[in-house]
Amino acid sequence: MRRLYLSLLVVAGLVALGSGHMLFAVFPEEVSEASDVNIWITYSHDAEGETAPQLARAEVIGPAGTEGLSLAERDGGLAGTVEVGDPGCYILDFEMEPTFFDPAWIGFSGAASFLPKAGRAVIPVGSAGDCAFSSGEGLEIVPQGDMGALGLGDRFRAEALWNGEGLGGDYAAMVVKSPQDVLTVLHASDSEVEGTTSDGTIEFDLSSPGLWVLSFEATVEESGTWTATSDDPSGRYREGESLDYDQIAPTGYLSFWCGR
């Protein structure tokens, strides 16, 4: 089995050496209605001095509608509270500040890529029912079936969508927190599952209980121009600069619990 950073190289090439993060949310395995749920969004990257993820958007999609999520830096991640009301499916939906990579920067030939990254976490409460929410925008990993009933040995199913349509690509899934773990700070380990899908359909058996993170990577052959929303940490571009790309290389993550 490969480490996650090797998987990331498939999409972004050598750019992963500098930004090979895995974006996911940590939250309790069991959540009751009418409660406040503490969540923590992290890279799970063990580089010394790592900063919290830079998010462009963070919101909660629940039975009562969509609300913005207030977050504050804590322990190298972003902490917040989700107010849970009625039973149902609560989805944390968050998006990183996108980036850009041109192989010519490091002396290689190849396509310049626009690199959006998005994450979701599914928090089922009571009879959660269907959690297959899709906004129809960007890259989404949309789970299928009742996420509240997932247990060891069950078959997990999801669809990877790009602007609402199935998208082929590579995926990997791993367990980042077991039910008995009490530590908050987590680090990625070996993948439990790895595969490729031609149409966005993802299926695998849940081999361990715990908090799973599914990552999906793809390449969309679409050119365009991106206006940088922030400065590149390496100084290769500045906020407001227009950058032409040859392709889009999106990455998506989905966090969910598998019970015992």
Helices and strands as residue ranges (DSSP letters): H 4-12, G 13-15, H 16-19, E 24-26, E 35-42, E 55-62, E 65-68, E 72-74, E 77-84, E 88-96, E 99-101, G 103-106, E 113-115, E 117-125, E 139-143, G 147-149, E 155-162, E 165-166, E 169-177, E 193-197, E 201-205, E 210-217, E 224-227, E 242-245, E 247-248, E 251-258
